[in-house]
Each structure stands twice: as structure tokens, then as C-alpha cells.
């Protein structure tokens, strides 16, 4: 801030004697008055003389077109050639030479007409000013004729005649003319001899030569006046030259505003019978109001300068009326010599106060934008000086308005205007910040903004008033944050994955980026909103709940959203709203809406278990570890004062010291303990209605994972770890069945080891079809103990091939077992394991359930080898093709003892895998046939090596074309579905097409779906990038 204050008093920079050589590194241009642009000329040397510049100026004027890369503009420069004729020039020279010349700097002589100015202390003296010379009217009249718009209505405040002589090396160094006392337009008339006026832009490293012919006039205004320094170098003077330089006053010293009539601002007492207050009310105030009305249409910069002129002129006029009578003599007994105490009440009526407050509010906002730009701009330039001047004028306005010896309207006008401006600045900044709050910390950014505003208020002299506004400004700021985040953010707090599958019209890119990609990094925004709401008595809670409730019903809870996506939104709502509101009242209200809807869906129960034990397993495991509170049904807490229930995580003293009442919007009679113990796990379990239903469903899911999985990724040890975590929320008895199920798995492993050691020889399966088999199957002995087994068959293996799992039927849910004939070789393996088991267990006998489990098969087909996991039923179907290459459906179904529908389903699976092909019914009446495939390219997918864009054989294209064509009936639906989503994978569409398949049909394979999508890509209906498909826009 010291730099700014030092800069505010900086006006004219002292420069040493210099010439064009000092700017040898600058890019040099020649000004063309015809084109009103400066043209780059590479022939300009380090120090070009006036004759060369004159020649190059003529060449530039003769150019027909200018290349945009080779010119710059001097905005605000006007050059008028032949402004006067010779006779007028001679007349002026005679008039000028009649007055004595005085010595000046740098070999010049001068004649001054105007006030005496002290730039350092900003003081002027007018006692020696006798007015302008009479010949000035000739110049002013000619200016009106030449350019009424740009040179007309010019009122010179100073005339300075300068004499340059080449013998004295006369020159004037690079400089800016002062802007405190001098106005925007600076005019110079060149007499007797031509010269060159040089302009330098230090920021851009540019030097422009402007050739001034004899009797030419140049006007500088705007950017060329404030951003370009100017000079006349000694090498550009020939003979004697006289320059008449005229300057107009700045708005501070103008007796009228440039945009209003000249008879408004200066007020005089013209009616003797008026007393002082009557004079203000009937003379000054109407003119003051008229000027305020005129100022409404002004732009910000002009408005500030006009306000500065108005306040200063009014102050001088009122002060004159107070201190003197009509004769100009001070008379303490004069009726006008009264206190300034009456001015605020007489001049600033309600109408004036309203208009002044509005205009001053605009001025304050403009000065803040200036202040911010000064802080950002580290380079000192004339534009920076101009901005500092404007801040200086704002300081002058505020000093007069708040001074007790002046207008003294600090409370009536200034404080209100400052409040409105400050609130507006904060409001605009908050709205911009909340459009993308993930990029910064809200409260930290706003605190920094407040500190910046405090410095601004100090610069314009209102720091005392700003500090008094700080408490109300803080409350407004916090409420504004809540309102903005309610509108832009909070609806999306739980849509972390929903927005991927739903085209939410309300969602804009910044919300999608904030929530979908940045969460949980955006948790800082939730913390800021929570702080603002708590600091203002829960401000915005009702609006938040109402908006969230409506948006959830509209965009989340409808048939187009899958149950899994709703559960994801439900879980995110729990996590985010719990962080926002520790009392969990908002979370319970929003989640109860989702919970009521999702209970009506038939797949909700299974989706929740899959979600908890699969997709969210790691995250929920962390939650279960952090919080060890047991899960309690809400019904069990009804009628109980849970305030008296001890909390395991807090001592009784801490519990009472940290107690806070429920918010006003809390549901009456709802258990606080149940509400605040809710986390994502508890809330998901609560969808069931009771924990017993959840445990029952988890038991079924665990059984399926242990028995029906087609792969070996399900390890009992991982299930045991997760079960131990669940015990932190449930009692031991509630999960007893699951404990026994996992104990059965451990016992089965020990039994495998015992049976392996009892077997004295390896089972020889040398005649078994080139299959290497790993199987999980279920069996029952005569003591109702189930056995899950798996076996692996090698011709030369040192390990026993069967791994059995023994289960206790009483603790396991009912397992459906499909009956069919296994290959004799597999039965032999099971019998060998059974005999070893009977030898160990004595009277117990195994009864195998062959319909459950999995078989690991290594398939050799036409030189290609692949390993897959399938069910025993699939194994039995494929094994029959080692005995006979072609089978009809009826024949195979009878041989296996398997239902015809189930047999066809397994055959179609192998067909989609590329192992078996289907031959349709022939025209000669021959039945349709299923046989082993004679090609194997589809088997690559079974090994995880499928290439979507690989070339297919002609036979494959013929086989798949019918299936691909069948999907054309769904194209309209498919296109609409993809268009309403983010780019989507083929696997997602594959799952949808399977649901659309007819009852009993498996639906198209993934490869068929990919082929269908690739067909649309070739037709330019879809585009595919990194495996993601999206609709090509028309």
C-alpha cells in the first residue's frame, strides 16, 4: 500500500537530457496523417534527421494499403496541416514578439499565460494571471471551423509560447503533461519551421515520429495523451521554431460540467430577501437535482469525475454564501454567515438523498474495480497514474461529504451507499466463486476479498465506516454462500454417478465437474456451507430441504434410473448431508423419500446386498472399522428417552457437555440416537425395514458366492474378514449361521488334505476328451451333511484333483440342485473321493449334488487352447461332443436327462463362445443339428484377447449377420438411450439387450452387440473413442 500512496502524489517524472539515440532499441514508426496510423519503416536509423523523416512521411502518405502487422495506432492524435495561411502566421509572430521572452530549460525561451502552478504541493496562484492574449480568438475560431467535434468548445486554461532555436540545441525531453490541473486535450500550433514530435510507449518499446509541417496544428487526447510520452529532440529543430501550446483545465478546475449547461454549477446569491436556507432550497437544490439527473447516463469514469466537479463546485458556492455577503466582504452579522449545520437538512432532502445514494453507490463500485486493477498491475504506466487520480478524486468526494465542517452526510448518504456497494461487490464475487467452487476454498477466498475491501475503504477515506459495516457484511456474506450453494451445488451432492446415467437438465458442466469428478475433494465446500448455516441460525435449511426433495423426486426417483444408481445416490446423500448437518435431520428427511420409493422395486433387496458386499465393499469396510456402534432398529427405540442412554464413544460427562438441542425442523419423537448413528451402512440396511431381513438376505448371498460362483475368486478368508466387520454392527447370534457356513469351508479344506493323504494312487483319466477339469459340486451323505467339491484331472499330476466343501444343511439356506447325467469319467472321480471320505468318517456316505459348482476346463480346438470356468451342466453338454460330433436338441436332451429348455440354453452359450455351431433345419426334412465348430476365432474372447475391430472371416459374418440384424428393431430405442447419457460402453448396452430378450432366450452375446454398434459407427450414426460410444450430432 505504500507504493500506492507514493504513486498518488507522483505527477511529473524528472528526466535528463536525451535524444533519439536513447531509444535505439525501440521499434520505430513514421506517422501518416492520411491513414491516421504510424507505419513501421526498417530504413530508420539509430538517429534519423528531420529531412529523412519528412521524406519517409511522404512515402507513408502515398501508400494505398497498410499491412496490419506493420502499423500501430496513436488513438486520440489529430494532425491538421496548413491550419493557418502565411498572412495570419506573420500577424501572430508580430503579436508574440511584442512581449518579452523569458529563459526556460533546455535552451528554450517561453511566454506564459495562465495561473502559476506548484505541481509538487498541488497549489495554484492566480493573482498574476491577467487573461489570455487577444490573438487567441483567431486560433480558437479556426479550430471550430476545422473540426467542430474534436476542437470546438475548447476553453484554454493556459497558453505557453515556446521558442526553439537549433543553435541553442533547444529541445524538450520525453514527458507526460500533468493531469491534475490540465484536462484531456493538449493542443500545439507549429510556426515558422517544421519539426518532429516524437512519441514513446515504454511498455511496448515503440517510438513514433510525427512530422509537423510549418503552420500545422496537433491535438493530443485520450490514449496518446495518457499512455505515450512525447518530446522534441534537438536534432529535429531547424532554424527558429515557435510552438503555441494550449491546455484546458481538468474537471477539478472547470467552472461547469462538460456534459451539462454552463449555468448550473456555480451558484450566486441573487435575491437579497432570501435567507441562507431559502437560498439553498430554492436556488441551489433544484440545480443540484438537475445535475444529478444528468449524471445518471454517464459512464463510470465520467460519472466519478462529474461527481467530483459537482461536490467541489457546490462546496465552494455554499461556502461563499456562508462567509460573505453580495459585496464580497466578510461580515459575521450577514444573514448568510450561518453554520454548515443547516446544509445537510436544506440541500439533501429525501429526493436528493435517494439520487445521491444511487450515484455514489455506482462510484464506489467503480473505484473498487480500479483499486483491484491497480493491485494486479505491477507496472507503472500512465494508465496506472490515471487510475490513481480517480481514487484521489473519490477520496476528495468522501472527505467533503463526511467532514463535519462541510456537508456532513456520512450517516445519511455515504454509509448507506458504502453498504449497498459493499454488498453488491460481495454478492457478485460470491456468485462468480460459487459457479465453480471446487477451484478454491470459499471462506478463505471471501476472507481475502474482505481484507482487500478494507484496504480499498482506507484508500478512499471510508475505513471507519467500512469497519462499522463488517458485522452485517459478514452475516450477508454467509447467507449469500448458503443461497448460492443451494441453487448450484447442493442438489448434486449425492449425484456422483447418477449424472452419468441420467441426463439432468438442471445440471450444468460446473456442477458435474464439481461433484462427479472432484468429490470428496469438494468436501471443503460442504464444510463452508455448514459453517455459514450454523453461524446464521440454520439459515437456508428449509430452502435446501424443499429443493432437494423436489429434485430427488423429479430426477432420481423414476423408472429410467436403475436401482444400483439410486442406491449410489442414496449412499452419497447419506455421506454428504451427514457432513453438512451433524444432527442428520436433513439427511433423514431426504433419505426417507428415497427409501420409501426404492422399497417398491422388486430387485432392491438383492441390489443392496450386492452393493454392500461387492461394489462398496472397501469403503464400507472402513466405515465399519471407524464406528463400532451396534445397529439398532428404530422401532426398538420408540418410547425410550435415548438422552439417558450412555454413549460408548463418550464418557457421561463429555456426553452432557457436548449436548445440543435438536434443530427446529427435527421430526418429533424421532430417536436422536438412531438418527445420529446413521452412516451409509446403517442407512442401506434400514431400507430393509429390519436387520433380520438384511441378515437373511446376506446369508443367501454368501451361500451363492461360496457355491455357485463360476470362478475361484471368492476366497473364504476374505468373506471371514468382512463377516468380522459386520459383527461390529450385529450381535454374535444374529450372524451365527454365516459363521457356521464359513467354518464349513475351513473344515472342507482340512478334509481335502486328509483324503489326499489316504489315496495311494492317482486316478487315471487318460481317455477323458482332452479336458482338464476343475469342479465345484455339492453332495449329501446319509447324515444330511452337504459336500461341495471341485476336482482337477491331469494325466501326470502329483496332486489329488478333487477339492470338496462340506456344509451343514441346518445352517445353510436351501440349495437348488439340477438333476442330469454326468460323464462316467467324472462319476468315477467322485466315487474315488467318496470312498476316501467314508474311510475317514466311518458310517457316513456322500450324496453328490452335481448341479451346483464350477468346472475349470482346458479346451483344445483346431490348435487353439483356452481355459474357462463353467458349471457342471455346461461341462456335461460339451462332453457329449467328444463321443459324437453332431447332436440334435432332442437327442442330447434325452441322453443327458436334462430338460430340453435347459439343454438348448447351454448349447446356445457354447455357440456364443464359438465352440459349437448351429445348423438350421434343411429343406430335405433333416432336423437341425449342433456340432463342433471348425474355426476358432471366437475363442479368443474366452481368453480375454478379443479385438473389437479385428477382421472376421466370411463364415463368421454369415453366422452373426442374423443376430446383428435382429438388433435393428431396437435401434430407435438404443439411439435415444445413448443420446441421453454420457459416452457409454458396449457392456452396458449388452446387459440391457439381455433384459429385452424373450423368456427362455439368453439374448445376444457381447460380440453381437459390439458388431451392431460398429455397424452404426461405419454409417456415421455413432462414434467410438476408447471403447465409449456416443451419438453423432446431425
Protein Blocks (a to p, Z undefined) as FASTA:
>chain_A
ZZmmmmmmpmbdcdddddfklmmmpccddddfklopacddfkbcfbdcfklmmmmmmmmm
mpmbdcfklcccdehiacdehkbcfklmmmmmmmmmmpccdddeehiacddedddddfkn
opadfklpgbjafklmmmmmmmmmmmmmlmgoiacfbdcdddddfklopacddddddfkl
pcfbdcdddehiacddddddfklopacdddddehiacddehjllmmpccdddfklcghja
dddddddddfklpcbdfkbcfklmpccdfbfklcfklmmmmmmmmmmmmmmmmmmmpcfk
lmmmmmmmmmmmmmmmmmmmmmpcfkopacfkbmklccfklmmmmmmcfklmmmmmmmmm
mmmmmmmmmmmmmmmmmbdcfklmmmmmmmmmmmmmmmmmmpmklnopmkmmmmmmmmmm
mmmmmmmmmmmmmmmmmlpcfklmmmmmmmmmmmmmmmnopmmmmmmmmmmmmmmmmmmm
mmmmmmmmmmmmmmmmlmmmpccfklcfklmmmmmmmpcklmmmmmmmmmmmmmnoogak
lmmmmmmmmmmmmmmmccklcfklmmmmmmmmmmmmmmmmmnommmmmmmmmmmmmmmmp
mklmmmmmmmmmmmmmmmmmmmmmmpmcdcddfklmgoiafklpccfkbcfklmmmmpcc
ddfkbcehiafklmmmpcfklmmmmmnopaklmmmmmmmmmmmmmmmpcbfkbcfklmmm
mmmmmmmmpcfklmmmmmmmmmmmmmmmmmmmmmmmmpmbdcdffkggoiacdddddddd
fkopacdddddddfbdcbdfbdcddddfklpccdddddddddfklmmmmmmmmmmmmmmn
omaccdddfkgccddddddeehiacdddddfklmmmmmmmmmpmbdcfklmmmmnopafk
lmmmmmmmmmmnopaccddddfkopacdddddfbfklmmmmnopacfkbccdfklmmmmm
mmmmmmmmmmmmmmmmmmmpccddfklmmmmmmmmpcehiabjafklmmmmmmmmmmnop
acceehiacdddZZ
